[in-house]
Amino acid sequence: MSKEYVSKVDDVCGVGLDFIVTLKPQTLEEALNKVLAKCRVAQNRSGILTKGHHKSKEVSIFRTGTLLIREFNGREEAIRFLEELFE
């Protein structure tokens, strides 16, 4: 995972299928642009929330610098997904 963009990755309710990703404020705009460039946008809500898909995974992108990534089979798969998303 690119430590340049990601501050932390948390499990949602400890399930290990969905994750909340907090982006670093100092590289926020660049990180959001990278994510938006790679995702196929499904829904945009006034620029505050954008929902999209990348490689059959659902990504919710919040302008505040938080991502919600869904439908994983564990933390390692989510980390690999983030590495690819930010390369």
TIDO-110487 format. One record per atom (N, C-alpha, C): residue in three letters; z, y, x; atom name. Coordinates in Angstrom, 1 decimal, padded with zeros to 4 digits. Each point is the difference from the previous one (the first is absolute). Example, Ala and Ser with C-alpha at 12.3 -4.5 7.8 and 13.67 -1.06 7.14 Angstrom:
BEGIN
ala, 007.8, -005.7, 013.2, N
ala, 000.0, 001.2, -000.9, CA
ala, 000.0, 001.2, 000.9, C
ser, -000.7, 001.1, -000.4, N
ser, 000.0, 001.1, 000.9, CA
ser, 000.8, 001.1, -000.8, C
END
This chain:
BEGIN
met, 000.0, -001.2, 000.9, N
met, 000.0, 001.2, -000.9, CA
met, 000.0, 001.2, 000.9, C
ser, -000.7, 001.0, -000.4, N
ser, -000.1, 001.2, 000.8, CA
ser, 001.3, 000.9, -000.1, C
lys, 000.8, -000.1, 001.0, N
lys, 001.2, 000.8, 000.0, CA
lys, -000.2, 001.5, 000.0, C
glu, -001.3, 000.4, 000.3, N
glu, -000.3, 001.4, -000.1, CA
glu, 000.0, 000.6, -001.4, C
tyr, -000.2, -000.9, -001.0, N
tyr, -000.1, 000.5, -001.4, CA
tyr, 001.2, -000.5, -000.9, C
val, 000.5, -001.2, 000.3, N
val, 001.0, -000.6, -000.9, CA
val, 001.4, 000.2, 000.6, C
ser, 000.9, 000.5, -000.9, N
ser, 001.4, 000.2, 000.3, CA
ser, 000.8, -001.3, -000.2, C
lys, -000.2, -000.6, -001.3, N
lys, 000.7, -001.2, -000.3, CA
lys, -000.7, -000.7, -001.1, C
val, 000.3, -001.3, -000.1, N
val, -000.6, -000.9, -001.0, CA
val, 001.2, -000.7, -000.7, C
asp, 000.1, 000.1, -001.3, N
asp, 001.2, -000.6, -000.7, CA
asp, -000.6, -000.9, -001.1, C
asp, 000.7, -001.2, -000.1, N
asp, -000.3, -000.9, -001.1, CA
asp, 000.4, 000.6, -001.4, C
val, -000.8, -000.2, -001.0, N
val, 000.4, 000.5, -001.3, CA
val, 000.9, -001.1, -000.6, C
cys, 001.2, 000.4, -000.3, N
cys, 001.0, -000.9, -000.6, CA
cys, 000.2, -001.3, 000.8, C
gly, -000.3, -000.1, 001.2, N
gly, 000.2, -001.1, 000.9, CA
gly, -000.8, -001.2, -000.3, C
val, -001.1, 000.1, -000.8, N
val, -000.8, -001.1, -000.4, CA
val, -000.9, -000.4, 001.1, C
gly, -000.5, 000.9, 000.8, N
gly, -001.0, -000.3, 001.1, CA
gly, -001.4, 000.0, -000.5, C
leu, -000.3, 000.4, -001.2, N
leu, -001.4, 000.0, -000.4, CA
leu, -000.6, 001.4, -000.1, C
asp, 000.8, 001.0, -000.3, N
asp, -000.4, 001.4, 000.0, CA
asp, 000.8, 000.8, 001.0, C
phe, -000.6, 001.0, 000.6, N
phe, 000.7, 000.8, 001.0, CA
phe, -000.2, 001.5, -000.2, C
ile, 001.1, 000.8, 000.4, N
ile, -000.1, 001.4, 000.0, CA
ile, -000.2, 000.4, 001.4, C
val, -001.0, 000.8, 000.3, N
val, -000.3, 000.5, 001.4, CA
val, 000.2, 001.5, 000.0, C
thr, 000.9, 000.4, 000.9, N
thr, 000.3, 001.4, 000.2, CA
thr, -000.8, 000.5, 001.2, C
leu, -000.8, 001.0, -000.2, N
leu, -000.8, 000.6, 001.1, CA
leu, 000.7, 001.1, 000.7, C
lys, -000.3, 000.2, 001.3, N
lys, 000.6, 001.0, 000.8, CA
lys, -000.5, 001.4, -000.4, C
pro, 000.8, 001.0, -000.2, N
pro, -000.4, 001.3, -000.5, CA
pro, -001.0, 000.7, 001.0, C
gln, 000.3, -000.2, 001.3, N
gln, -000.9, 000.7, 001.0, CA
gln, -001.4, -000.5, 000.1, C
thr, -000.3, -001.2, -000.6, N
thr, -001.4, -000.5, 000.0, CA
thr, -000.4, -000.4, -001.4, C
leu, 000.7, 000.6, -001.0, N
leu, -000.3, -000.3, -001.4, CA
leu, -001.4, 000.2, -000.4, C
glu, -000.6, 001.1, 000.2, N
glu, -001.4, 000.3, -000.5, CA
glu, -001.0, -001.0, 000.6, C
glu, 000.1, -000.2, 001.3, N
glu, -000.9, -000.9, 000.7, CA
glu, 000.2, -001.4, -000.6, C
ala, 001.2, -000.5, -000.2, N
ala, 000.3, -001.3, -000.5, CA
ala, -000.6, -000.1, -001.5, C
leu, 000.3, 001.0, -000.8, N
leu, -000.6, -000.1, -001.4, CA
leu, -001.5, 000.0, 000.0, C
asn, -000.6, 000.7, 000.9, N
asn, -001.5, 000.0, 000.1, CA
asn, -000.5, -001.3, 000.4, C
lys, 000.7, -000.7, 001.0, N
lys, -000.5, -001.3, 000.4, CA
lys, 000.1, -001.0, -001.1, C
val, 001.1, 000.0, -000.8, N
val, 000.2, -000.9, -001.1, CA
val, -001.0, 000.2, -001.1, C
leu, -000.2, 001.3, -000.3, N
leu, -001.0, 000.3, -001.1, CA
leu, -001.4, -000.4, 000.4, C
ala, -000.3, 000.1, 001.3, N
ala, -001.4, -000.3, 000.5, CA
ala, -000.2, -001.5, -000.1, C
lys, 001.0, -000.8, 000.1, N
lys, -000.2, -001.5, 000.0, CA
lys, 000.2, -000.6, -001.4, C
cys, 000.6, 000.7, -000.9, N
cys, 000.3, -000.5, -001.4, CA
cys, -001.1, 000.3, -000.9, C
arg, -000.3, -000.9, -000.9, N
arg, -000.9, 000.3, -001.2, CA
arg, 000.9, 000.5, -001.1, C
val, -000.2, 001.3, -000.3, N
val, 000.9, 000.7, -000.9, CA
val, -000.2, -000.5, -001.5, C
ala, 001.0, -000.4, -000.6, N
ala, 000.0, -000.5, -001.4, CA
ala, 000.4, 001.1, -001.0, C
gln, 001.0, 000.8, 000.5, N
gln, 000.6, 001.0, -000.9, CA
gln, 000.5, 001.1, 000.8, C
asn, -000.1, 001.3, -000.5, N
asn, 000.5, 001.1, 000.7, CA
asn, 000.7, 000.9, -001.0, C
arg, 001.3, 000.2, 000.2, N
arg, 000.8, 000.8, -000.9, CA
arg, 000.4, 001.3, 000.5, C
ser, -000.9, 001.0, -000.2, N
ser, 000.2, 001.4, 000.5, CA
ser, 000.3, 000.1, 001.4, C
gly, -000.5, -000.9, 000.8, N
gly, 000.3, 000.1, 001.5, CA
gly, 001.4, -000.4, 000.4, C
ile, 000.9, -000.2, -000.9, N
ile, 001.3, -000.4, 000.3, CA
ile, 000.1, -001.5, 000.3, C
leu, -000.7, -000.8, -000.8, N
leu, 000.0, -001.4, 000.1, CA
leu, -001.4, -000.5, 000.0, C
thr, -000.4, -000.8, 000.9, N
thr, -001.3, -000.6, 000.1, CA
thr, 000.2, -001.5, 000.1, C
lys, -000.6, -000.8, -000.9, N
lys, 000.1, -001.4, 000.0, CA
lys, -001.4, -000.5, 000.5, C
gly, 000.1, -001.0, 000.9, N
gly, -001.2, -000.5, 000.6, CA
gly, 000.2, -001.5, 000.4, C
his, -001.1, -000.5, 000.5, N
his, 000.0, -001.4, 000.5, CA
his, -000.7, -000.1, 001.4, C
his, 000.6, -000.8, 000.8, N
his, -000.6, -000.3, 001.3, CA
his, 000.2, -001.5, 000.3, C
lys, -001.1, -000.7, 000.2, N
lys, 000.0, -001.5, 000.2, CA
lys, 000.9, -000.7, -001.0, C
ser, -000.3, 000.3, -001.3, N
ser, 000.7, -000.6, -001.2, CA
ser, 001.5, 000.2, -000.1, C
lys, 000.5, 001.0, 000.8, N
lys, 001.4, 000.4, -000.1, CA
lys, 000.0, 001.4, -000.7, C
glu, 001.1, 000.1, -000.8, N
glu, 000.2, 001.3, -000.8, CA
glu, 000.8, 001.0, 000.9, C
val, -000.5, 001.2, 000.1, N
val, 000.7, 001.0, 000.7, CA
val, 000.2, 001.3, -000.9, C
ser, 001.2, 000.4, -000.1, N
ser, 000.3, 001.2, -000.7, CA
ser, 000.4, 001.1, 001.0, C
ile, -000.7, 001.1, 000.0, N
ile, 000.1, 001.0, 001.1, CA
ile, 000.6, 001.2, -000.6, C
phe, 001.2, 000.4, 000.4, N
phe, 000.6, 001.2, -000.5, CA
phe, -000.1, 001.1, 001.0, C
arg, -000.4, 001.2, -000.5, N
arg, -000.2, 001.2, 000.9, CA
arg, 001.3, 000.3, 000.8, C
thr, 001.1, -000.5, -000.4, N
thr, 001.3, 000.3, 000.7, CA
thr, 000.1, -000.8, 001.3, C
gly, -000.9, -000.9, 000.2, N
gly, 000.1, -000.8, 001.2, CA
gly, 000.6, -001.4, -000.1, C
thr, -000.1, -000.5, -001.2, N
thr, 000.4, -001.4, -000.3, CA
thr, -001.1, -000.8, -000.5, C
leu, -000.1, -001.2, 000.4, N
leu, -001.0, -001.0, -000.5, CA
leu, 000.8, -001.1, -000.6, C
leu, -000.6, -000.6, -001.1, N
leu, 000.6, -001.2, -000.6, CA
leu, -001.2, -001.0, 000.2, C
ile, 000.3, -001.0, 000.8, N
ile, -001.1, -001.1, 000.2, CA
ile, 000.5, -001.2, -000.7, C
arg, -000.9, -000.7, -000.7, N
arg, 000.4, -001.1, -000.9, CA
arg, -000.8, -001.3, 000.3, C
glu, 000.6, -001.1, -000.5, N
glu, -000.7, -001.3, -000.1, CA
glu, -000.1, -000.7, 001.4, C
phe, 001.1, 000.0, 000.7, N
phe, 000.1, -000.6, 001.3, CA
phe, 000.8, -001.3, 000.0, C
asn, -000.2, -000.9, 001.0, N
asn, 000.7, -001.2, 000.1, CA
asn, 001.1, 000.1, 001.0, C
gly, 000.5, 001.1, 000.3, N
gly, 001.1, 000.2, 000.9, CA
gly, -000.3, 001.3, 000.9, C
arg, 001.1, 000.3, 000.8, N
arg, 000.0, 001.2, 000.8, CA
arg, -001.1, 000.0, 001.1, C
glu, -000.2, -001.2, 000.6, N
glu, -001.0, -000.1, 001.1, CA
glu, -001.4, 000.3, -000.5, C
glu, -000.4, -000.5, -001.2, N
glu, -001.3, 000.3, -000.5, CA
glu, -000.1, 001.5, -000.3, C
ala, 001.1, 000.7, -000.5, N
ala, 000.0, 001.4, -000.3, CA
ala, -000.2, 000.8, 001.3, C
ile, 000.7, -000.4, 001.0, N
ile, -000.1, 000.7, 001.3, CA
ile, -001.5, -000.1, 000.5, C
arg, -000.6, -001.2, 000.0, N
arg, -001.4, -000.1, 000.4, CA
arg, -000.9, 000.9, -000.8, C
phe, 000.2, 000.1, -001.3, N
phe, -000.8, 000.8, -000.9, CA
phe, 000.2, 001.5, 000.4, C
leu, 001.2, 000.4, 000.4, N
leu, 000.2, 001.4, 000.4, CA
leu, -000.7, 000.3, 001.3, C
glu, 000.0, -001.0, 000.9, N
glu, -000.6, 000.2, 001.3, CA
glu, -001.5, 000.2, -000.2, C
glu, -000.6, -000.7, -000.9, N
glu, -001.4, 000.1, -000.2, CA
glu, -000.3, 001.3, -000.8, C
leu, 000.8, 000.4, -000.9, N
leu, -000.2, 001.2, -000.7, CA
leu, 000.1, 001.3, 000.9, C
phe, 000.8, -000.1, 001.0, N
phe, 000.1, 001.2, 000.8, CA
phe, -000.7, 000.0, 001.4, C
glu, -000.9, -001.1, 000.1, N
glu, -000.7, 000.0, 001.3, CA
glu, -001.2, 001.0, 000.0, C
END
